[in-house]
């Protein structure tokens, strides 16, 4: 990825290495967004999907700062498994910014596509009694305890509140993920409907940690016309949120995938380590800082940092396909 990092990236490695000059960075991003949306794309404004999370809230605030609040449309796109907090906090940031919003319940679309049915079918191959009233989520073992082997497990909860965790065979895991990915793709399709209708561009919300590590769905939340925070570590997004005055409850909310019916953090689902530690380790990898040098700053042992480095590299290799553009025969022939 050819991402231009803020000047803070060139500091000596320490816990403050990701500290931003927030006012300057906000103005830099806003100016870039104006050039991209109004100049390059010649669009009138932007559409932002609002999840009530830190990333979409910051992107919405940056969009309003860059283009004016009347040129930003926020979309709420809940579905059957969404947390009520997502819509509540999404509405709060929209009200704070004064932007127009539209509520699009994507549940009927997902039902029509068979997303929920396909997910249940896959789960029943390992939990036969899974059905109405049950909840589920996918979980990873903490990276520091996984010996470098990432095995995803399924946790289910019965209507009576009993939980159990089972290991997933490859076929069931892939079908659960494929069915769940409908959610991000339907949301993106909805964003582009409104963007086309208004002659707007779509602003994506991935940060650098998510984008680098492949924490997105191909042709879902991984695509957009512009990605205003894809060069910023998650830690830096929180700094911009504070400077922009994003509501404190949104800033305190743990990062969540809000994808499955059971509550779930991003750490539990994908990163398996708190974001502020993963950010520092990713920075170290990006700047050729050794595990021995990084360990005292991160607060882990060198062996643990090496495990995190290995996990970062593994995710990069495993998700290279997600970043790949469509391949053309003519390009292959030139090689």
Beta strands, then each sheet from edge to edge (+ up, - down):
strand 1: 46-49
strand 2: 72-76
strand 3: 100-103
strand 4: 135-140
strand 5: 152-157
strand 6: 163-167
strand 7: 201-204
strand 8: 226-227
sheet 1: 3+ 2+ 1+ 7+ 8+
sheet 2: 4+ 5- 6+
end
